[in-house]
């Protein structure tokens, strides 16, 4: 009898710690996520094909599937529910990520207390603090409730036993990187541990219909720590954003299987806790009685929510050599491009001046719609002539000096008119068939040079 001489394919012996990509030999760069220095040796693994199992839940026509299990239930925190798409879905798993001290634990403890007062049993598992420390924070933010249970555990088996004993309606794990399984080698927080802990908790949540909130750490560059597969396992990924020295916090959904990803929640972090801001307009405006040269207001869209934001620019004569460019809250490369366009296309000579551009209140302007406001703030700072009071600018600036249209202009102007703005500079044709808000005068421009001339006209004042 002839014997088979076919050789077995070598088993992968290296794995990327970020996304789980495997390779049979070491490489310096991951072939999947393109990260450098993340491929490490994990040992050979045998691939086994499991036998066919007995079907317990046969496939059904899609029209017969019960959709009530996917309905969201409000958590009691309106701004958080807005980001989640209406609330927390039964059996849904949400990963809440953010920098240390940003307010994740404070918000989730508030969510836990409100849910407990609403008649739900809540289990809050803290792997970073003792139960007494969580209790002290609960007293400070008035988050004590009878059906809110605390446990300070770092062992996965003990956490699962707590869940089986209590059968909670809402489970909060703070944080997933601090829980470890005794069945897996390695310290808490490494790739294998995070993958095992997350998979076990998600399995229990899906099986028992438990709404689950997992707190995740972030790396130095702001991305979620741990394997990239963690983001694929959960249903919703929520990112906390905000400056450490600012009270404002923004919460946005990066991934959401149950709702939109273009909603943003605004919160105010104080010593007494974290509270939602249903109307954040005006937080990003200065409180100057008279217009000051170098300032201009724009309206940015954070998801579906328009936010009125002020941009400030300061120019200082340089001392020779390369001019300094410093930004805060705006993209530095885009600001450099706007400086070049003003210098070349609008006749505003800025190449020899040190330039400082910042937003008010810790806001971050990332969309191109803020380009025109940045350009007008720089031109105003150069001329020493302030932008007229009650005037705002919306539009994208191109390298040819043209002002391009942006989306949602009517919605932006409606929000600005609501808080008292009466004049706006927008790209030509951006209003379409829409009428401007009552009492607002809209000036349409085709290029940045025309926009700088508009703010210098006596009629604009």
Buried (B, 14 or more C-beta within 10 A) or exposed (E): EEEEEEEEEEEBBBBBBBBBBBBEEEEEEBEBEEBEEBBEEBEEEEEEEEEEEEEEEEEEEEEEEEEEEEEBBBBBBEBBBBBBBBBBBBBBBBBBBBBEEBBBBBBBBBBBBBBBBBEBBBBBBBBBBEBEBBBEBBEEBEBEBEBBBBBBBBBBEBBBEBBEEBEBBBBBBBBBBBBBBEEBEEEBBBBBBBBBBBBBBBEBBBEBEBBBBBBBBBEEEEBBBBBBBBBEBBBBBBBBBBBEEEBBBBBBBEBBBBBEBEBBBBBBBEEEBBBBBEEBBEBBBEEEEEBEBBBBBBBBBBBEBBBBBBBBBBBEEBEEEEBEBEBBBBBEEBBEBBBEBBBBBBEBEBEEBBBBBBBBBBBBBEBBBBBBBBBBBBBBBBBEBBBBBBBBBBBBBBEEBBBBBBEBBBBBBBBBBEEEBBBBBBBBEBBEEEEBBEEBEBBBBBBBBBBBBBBBEEEBE
